[in-house]
Amino acid sequence: MANDLLSTSGPTYDASSIEVLEGMEAVRRRPGMYIGGTDERALHHMVAEILDNAMDEAVAGHANRIEVEVHPDGSVTVRDNGRGIPVDPHPKFPGKSALEVILCTLHAGGKFSSDAYSTSGGLNGVGSSVVNALSDHVRVEVALNRELYVQEFSRGQPRGPIRKVGPAPNRRGTAFTFHPDAEIFGHQVLKPARLYKMVRSKAYLFSGVEIRWKSALPDGDTPMEATFHYPGGLAQFLTDTLDKTTTYADTPFAGKVSFKEKYGIPGSVEWAINWTPVRDGFLQSYCNTVPTPEGGTHETGFWAAILKGIRAYGERVKNRKADQITRDDMLTGGCAVISVFIREPSFVGQTKDRLSTEEAAKWVENAVRDHFDTWLAADPKSAGAILDFLVLRAEERLKRRADKETQRKTATKKLRLPGKLVDCSATDRRGTEIFIVEGDSAGGSAKGARDRNYQALLPLKGKILNVLGAASNKLNDNSEIRDICEALGVGMGTRFRVDDLRYEKIIIMTDADVDGAHIASLLMTFFFTQMRPLIDKGHLYLACPPLYRLTQGAKRLYVADDAEKEEWLAKGLGGKGKIDVQRFKGLGEMDAKDLKDTTMNPETRKLIRVTIDEEEPGDTSDLVERLMGKKPELRFQYIQENARFVEELDV
């Protein structure tokens, strides 16, 4: 009977169905598996991969100067005065130099040998080879043993053997030049302003290196040439970042500890932290000079040390309320940066966004804790001010928690439009979701598709107010904005408190068309300008409803856009007969089952988390202002500057 459940129709699946991608072809076919995608972030990550290799030479003590140059054609060169990539023949690949093996073979490189590098940011072993595979032109120059060697590549393949081009008596190290392939990244181009900030942050992370910046492409106020060298390390970075901001300590708590001296293992941890009452807190973390925007075990250890230290200090000064302080309280106004160097780190994901090395938490906590206790005892004035500030934050948090149950019960009554909010039955915020949907008809379908235990709905009528440039009285008088605030249980601007949120996820669910995208843009602008911490803490998401439903016999498939539709129409669904195409003009046209299966069921849906670029948050604010602000000339200028990146559409 079990065999009756297996379909015998459709194409044959046997050994011939197994496709083997050799060499760099796998990277070009599936770049997202190796570099996180083909978007702007992935494009700039290419530069980071090569820069990390140069930084590894510096951290290992073999280089003290790095040069990054952006050329007129959009290519980039990264030079270092390190040892130089080996160019002698590789023993396991006859006829190939070590340089060619490194650039044309995945998981080949010196980072796997602990003898070559004690700590490294490139331990995944794919950086140079992936950049090579995704570039239409690569040129590598190696100055080694007073001789200069050159080899060129294209799309992962050598354009010829390595060549000795002449003597180089006053030069050493590697120069890696690459041009991203338009077949992979389309019309996207590297932005000098973003690269400039990346380069500057690397110089802060290792005080022993000097980085020289040069760009032939203008980009706003970004300098065309600059030199970075910061002997003060992360303490200098934090001081420069906070600039004239009022802080509770005159100088940050900062330090550096060698794991070699403390644990007998290679590596170190460096940190700096201060607290301020006038801005949101942040923690920027790095491992082996690689940014870890999603945190990881080193952040866990750091906050554990700070939290235990401040609680212990509170106990010493007989402040009983210190035990109420949590990590979330520490993050309120706590501005910190931490950098670890460890051997063979483990990361979550190919782009190294999160450190997962378990031992790092213990190493960092023990190293930081001893110094923090000493610092607090040596500066009782700053320590007392920080303790009082954190106790106040804890008391406010506990008060909001006590009020939250009442807020949930009365939120529906507060709404001016009775019944507009369709709430869920859960009383705890954990695991709950609210869908902000476009129109009453969409709300009707969503009401039948939701799980009432944890999913709430808030239908909106059309497009909300564009909050950029709007007077405060207009914001307060706008019924849609007022309904959003009351349903979420929060205030706007300075009155917003992320702990007051009544739901764990806020999901914007609009039609999969131009109008829906505009409404989503207005909502994201509202949340960005009035409830920024909501985005920073990962509470805001976009739903991804399909635009089409394709049906062929018993086969049914939902697709997101026209391109995906045409692809499936060309190859068929595997059923019989003509393929019927239904375009959803709006969410209201989808029945509850369709909407549940495609957009609302956590097991089958796709959500996009709304994030802010960690490397250039200021540029995000500028872009929002240009595109959504009151000055149409800025939008017109943006269109003029970026029109060349838009492909001509056949309509």
N, C-alpha and C positions, 0 to 999 in steps of 0.2 A: 504493500500500500504506500510505503514511503516513496517508492519510485514514481508513483503517480504525481508527486509534488514537483518532480524535476521536469523542466521543459526541454524538449528535444529540438525545438525550432531555433532558428537563428544561425549565425556563422559558426563553423567548426572551431573548437578550442582544443588545440593539441600543441606539440612541441614547436611547430612552425609559427604559432601565435606569439611565442616568446621572443621579444625584440631585444637584441643586445646592442647597447650604445657603447662604442669604444672611444678611448681617448677623451678629447675635450668635447665631443659631440653631445655627451650627456649634460654637460654644463650649459651648452647653448640651447638645448631642447628644454631643459628644466632649470633655468637660472634661479628661480625662487628657492630651490632646494639648497643652493649653495651661497646665495647672497641676499636672500630675503625677498626677492621680487625684481621688478624692472622699473620701479617708480623712482622719484627724485632721491629718496633716502638711500635706496640701493645704489644709485649712480654715484653719490658722494661717498658711499661706503667703499667703493673701489679705491679711492684715494687713501682712505683710512687704512686699508689693508697694506698698501705699499709703504705708507708712512709708518705704520706699526713695525714693519720689518726694519726700517732705519732706526726707529726708537729702540728696538731690541739690541741693535749693535751698540747704541749709546749706553743703555742700561747695563749691558755686559762689560762696559769699560773699553770698548774697541773704537768708539767714535765720540767726538765731542762737537761735531758740527753737522747740521742737516740743512739742505736747501730745498725749498718747494717753489716751483715756477710754473705759472699758468701761461701757456703760449697763445698767440693770436688765433690759431685754428681750434682752440678748445682742448688741446692735449695738455697733459701735465707731466712734469719731470720731478722726481724725488731723488736727490743726491745725498750721499753720506760719505764721510771720510773713514769708514770702517775697514774691515778686512777684505771686503770684496767677495762676491759669490764665487765659489770654486769653479774653475774652467777646465780642469784636467779631465781626461776620459773617465767615465763612471765604470767601475768594475763589473756591475751587473747589466749594463746596457752598452755592449760593444759598439764603437763608432759614434757614440753620443757623449757630449760633454756633460759635466754635472749641471752646468747652467741650463742646457736644453732639457735635461731630465726634470729639473725643478720646475721649469715653466710649462712643460707639456705633460706632466704626470701628476695626477691627483695624489695627495698624501705623500709627497716627496719633499724633503727639506731637512735642514739642520736642526729644526725645532724639536724633533723626536729624540734627539740625543741629548741627554743631560750634560754631556761633556762639552757640547758646543754652546748651549745656553742654559744657565741655571734657572732663569725666569724668562718667559717670553709671552707676547700677546698673540702669537700666531700658531698656537699649538694644534689647531685643527688641521694644519698642513695643507690648506687649499688656497690661501690668499693669493700668491703670485700666479699660480696656475689658473685660477678662476678669472683674475683680471686679464690674463693673457687670452683666455677663451672668449671673453666678452668684449674684446677690443679689436678694431679693424687694423690697428698697427701698434706694434710694441717694438721698442729699441732699447736694448740693455747694453750699457758700457761698463766694463769692469777694469779698473786699474789695479793690477796685481803684480807684485815682484818687478815694479818699475816698467811694466809693459801694459799697453792698452788693448783690450779685447772687445769685440763688438759682435752681437748677434741680433737679428731682427725676426719678428714673428707676425703672423696675421691670423686672427680668429682661432688661436690655439695651435697653429702649425708653424714650424720654422720656415722662413723664406730662404734659408740657406744655412750652411754650417757656420760655426763660430769662426771669426777671423781675428788674427793678430794684426793690428793696424799700425803699430809703431811704438816707440818708446814713450813712457810717461814717468819721467824721473821725479817730478814734483807733485804727483797725484796718487791717491789711493782711494779705494772704496767702490761703490756701485752707483750708477745713475740709471734710473728706470723711467722711461718715457712711454706713455700709452695714450691712445685716443679711443674713447668709448665707441662701440659699434652702434650705428644708427639702426641696424637691423634688430638690435635687442632693445635699445632705449628710445627709439623713435627720435623725435625732435627735441627731446630734453637736453639741456646743456648744463655743464658744471657752473655753479655760481661762486665767483671769487669771494663774495662776502661770507658765504657759509664755510668755504675752505679756510679763509683767514681766521675765523673763530676757532675752527678745529685745530689749526696749526698753533695758535696762541695757547690753547688749553694744554696741548702736549708739552709745551715749554714749561708750564707751571708744574707739571707732573714729575719732571726730572730736572732738578736744579743744575745738574752738571752738563746740560746740553745747550748749545746756542742754535736757534733755528732762524734761518734767513728766508724771508718771504718776498716773492716778486711776481707780479701779474701784469700781463700785457693787455688785459681786458678790464675796462673800468666797470665798477659796480657800486654806485652811490658814493658814500663817503669812505669806502674801503681803500686804505692806502695801497699805492701801486708797489711800494717797497717798504719793508720793515725788518727789524731784527729783534728777536725775542730771547731774553735770557733773564731768568728770575731766580737769583740765589736764595730768596726767601721761601721758595716752594709754595706749599698750599696755604700757609699762614698769610703770605703776600697775596695769593689769589683771593682768599676770603676777604681780606682787608680792602683790596681793590674792588671786589664785587659789591660789598656793602657801602664802600666809599664814605659818604657823610651821614649815613643812616645812624640813628640813635641806637646804641647797644647797651646791654646790661653789664658787660665787661669792657674795660678800656682796650684790652688786647684779647684776641681769641685764645681759647684753650687749644693749643696746637702742640704737635710733637711727632717724633719719628722713632720707631723701635726696630732694631734688626732682629729678625727671627733666628739668625745664625747665632747671635749672642744669647738669646733667651731660650731657644729650643734646640739649637744645634742643627737647624735646617736652613737652606737658602731662602732668602726673601726678606720682606720688611713691610711695615705698615706706616703710613703717614696720614695725619688727620688735622683738621682745624674746625672749630665750631664756636659760634657765639649766638646769643639770643637777642631779639629785637622786638619791641612792642608795635612797630609801625609797618610791618610787611609780613606776608605769608612766609612760612618756613620752607626750606628745601634741603635735600641731600643729594649731592652729585657724587657718584661713586665710580671708581675705576679699578680694573684689575690688569696689571702689566701694561698700563697706559691705555687700555681699551675701555671706552665708556660702557657702563652697565646700567642703562636707564631703567631697567626693571629690577634693579637691586640684586639681592642674593644673600649668601651666607656671610659675606664680609659686612654688609649692612646690619644683619641680624646681630652679629657679635658686637658691632660698634654701639648700637642702641642699647643692647643689654648692659654694656659697661657703663654707659652714661646714666641709664635708669637706676641701676644698682648703686652707682656712686652717689647720685643725688638723694636717693632714699636713705642711704647710710649717713650722709651728711645731715639730713633732716633729723635722723634719730640722735645724732651726736648733739645737735643744738636743741633737742627736745621739742621739735615740731612734729606732733603726732599726725598731722594731715599729710605729711610727705608720703606716707604709704599709699595714699590714694592716687598718686601720679602714675600715669601709664605712658606707653610709648607714643600714643596719639597726642597726649599733652606735650610731650617733648618736641613733637613736630610743629606745634603751634608757635611760630616765631623762632624756631630753632633752625639756624642756617649753617649747614655743614658740608664739608667735602672730605672724602676719604679715598685713599689710594693704596692698594696692596700689590706687592710683587710676590708671587708664589710659583713654585715649580709645578708644571703640568696641571694647570687649573682645568676644571670641568665647567662647561657652560651649557645652558639650556638654549638650543638653537644654533644654527650655523653662524649667525651674525653676532653671537656672544653677548646678548642683551642681559643675561642673568647668570650670575656665578652660582654654581651648585656644589663646589668643593666643601664637603661637610666640615673638615678640620679647620677651615678658615674662620668659622664662627668662634671657635675656642681660642685660636691664636690671637685674633683681633681683640676679643673681649679681655683676655688676660693682659695683653700688652697695653691697652688703653686704660683699663681700670686702675692700675697702680698709679699711673701718671695723673689721672683725673682726681683721685683722692688727695694726692699731694697738692695739686693746683687749687682745689677748693679750700684746703686748710691754709694755704699760703695767702689767699686773697679773700678774707671773710666778707668784705664789703660786696664784691661781685657775687660771691657764692650766695650771700643772703638775698640779694636782689633777684638772682635767678630762681632761687628756691621759692620766694614769695610769689613771683610771676607764675611759676608752674603750679603751685598750690591753688592759686586763683583760677587758672585754667581748668584744673581738676574739679574744683567746686562748681564752676559753670557747667562743665560736662555732666556731672552728676545731677545737677538741677534740671538740665534739659532732658536727661533720661527719665527722671521722675515725672516730668510733665508730658512725656511723649505719648503715653497711653491715653491721656485725656485729649491730646491733640488729635489722635487717630479717631477717637469716638466722635469728636465734634467737628471734624474737618468738613464732612458733607453738609452740615448745617450752616457752615460759614459761607459756602458757595452761594453766589447771588442767583444762580440758575439751578433750582432744585432738581436733583436727579442727574445733573450733568456728569458728575464724577460717579463712575461705577466702581466702587471700591472692592478690594479683596477681603477675605475673611480673616487672614492672618493678622495677629496682633504684634508679632515681632518683625522688625524690618528685614532681618536676614532672609535672603532668598526671594524677596518680593520684587515685583516689577510693575511699573506703570507705563502703559502705551499712550503716548500723546498722538492722537490720530486726527486725520484731516476729514472733517465733515461728519454729519450725523449718520449718513448712509454707511460710511466706512465703520463708524462706531457700532452700528447694528450688526454688521458681519463679524466684527471683532468680538462683540459681546457673546455671540454664539460660539466663537472659536477659542475663547480664553479658558484658562483653568481658574475658576473663581476662588480657589484656595489661596493663590499667591499672585494672580495677575489682575491689575486694575486698569481702567480705561478713562481717558479724559478727552472727549471729542472737542475739537476747535472748529469755529466757523471761519473758513477761509484763511487768509494770510494775516498774521499778527503784525503789530506795529514794528517798524524798523527802529530799534532802540538807539542806534547811533545818531547822536545829535538831537534826539528828542528831549524836550524839557522834562524835568522830574515829575511835574504835575500830570503830564500826558501819560507817563509810565504808570503812575498810581491810579489814574482814571480809566486806563484801558482794561476792559472787562476780561479779555482773553489772558492778558498778563497777570491780572489779579487772580483769575481762576487757577493759573499754573502755580502761583506762589502759595495759594491757600491749599491746593491739593497736595503739594509737596511738603507743606508745613514749614516753609522757610521765608525769610525776607530777602530783599535785594541789596546789592552793593555791600556797604559796610555792615548791614544788618544780617547778612547771610552767614549761617553757621552750618557747616556740613553735617554736624552731629544731629541737627534737627530734621534731616531728611527722613521722610516716612517710608521710603522705598529704597531698595538696594540698587536697582537698575532703573534708569529713566530712558525709555526707548522711543525715539522719534519714528513714527510709522506714517509715511506719506505715499502718495501714488508714485509709480515708477515712470514719471514723465517730467517735462520741464517745469510745469507748475508745482509738482510735488517737490522737485529739487529746490525750487525757490523758497517754498515754505520751510523746508528743512534748513536752508541757509539762514533764513530769518530767525528760526528757533535757535540754531547754533550760535548766531551772533548774540542773541539775548543771553544765553547761558554763559558765553565767553566773557561778555562785558559785565554781567550782573551777578553771576554765580560761578566764577572761575574755579574755585576749589572743587566744585562738583566734577569738573573735567579732570583736574589734576589727580583726584582720588579715584578715577576710573568708573564713575557712575553713569556717564552719558554714552548712549549707543544709538546707532542707526539701524533700523530694520531693512531687510533687503527683499521686498516683495518682487515676484516675477512680473514681467511685462507680457509674456505669452504663455499659453498652454498648447502643447502639440499633442495630438491624439492620432494614433494609427492602430486601428483595431482595438485590441485590449491594452495596448501600450499607451501610457500617458507620461508626458514629460513637461516640466516647467522650465522656462528659460528666461534669463535676466534682460536680454537686449536683442537688437536686430542682428548683430554679428553672430551671436550664439544661435539664434533662430536659423539663419542662413546655413550655418555649419551643419546643423542637424537635418535640415531639409535636404542638403546635398548628400549626406551619407545614410539617411533613413533612421528609423527608430528600432528596426528589427521586427516590426509587426507586418501585417498584410494590408494591402490596399492604399488608398490615398491618405496623405497626412492632412488632418484638419487643423487649421491654425486659428486660435482664438486670441485676440488681443484684449487685455484687460484695460479698459479706459480709466478705471479707478478701482480702489480697494472695495468700494461698495458693490462692484459687479462680481466680485468673487464670493462664492458661497462660503459658509463657515468652515466646511471641511477643507476647501482649497486654501483658505487663509491660515487655518491651523497647521496644515501639513507643510506649507511653504514658508511661513513667516513667524508663527507664534509658538510652535512646539519646540522647546529647547533641544530635543533629540534630532530634529530634522531641519531646523531653520539655520540661517546664517546671519550673524550680527557683526556690525563694524563698530569697534570701540573708537570713540572720538578722542583724539590725543592732540597735544601741543608739542611741536618740535622742541626736544630738550636742548638741542644745540643752539637754536636761535629763536627763543620765545619772543624777543623784541620784534623780530621780523614778522612773526605771526600777527602781532598787534598792528603793525604798519600795514600788512596786507589786508586785514579785516577793515581797517579804516579806509584804505584806498577803494576797496570793492563795495563796501556797504555804507560808507560815510555820506555826508551831505554834499560833497564836492564832486559833481559829475565830471569835471575836467580831469580828476585823478583816475576815474574809471576809464575815461577816454584814452588817457595816456597809457594806462596799463594794457588796454586792448591794442593800441598801436605797437607797444613794445613786444607783445606776445603773439600778435596775429600770425607771425611767420611760423609759429609752432603748431598752428591749426591746419590739419589736412583738409583739402577740398572735399566736400561731401557731394555725392551724387543724389539729387533729390528729384 
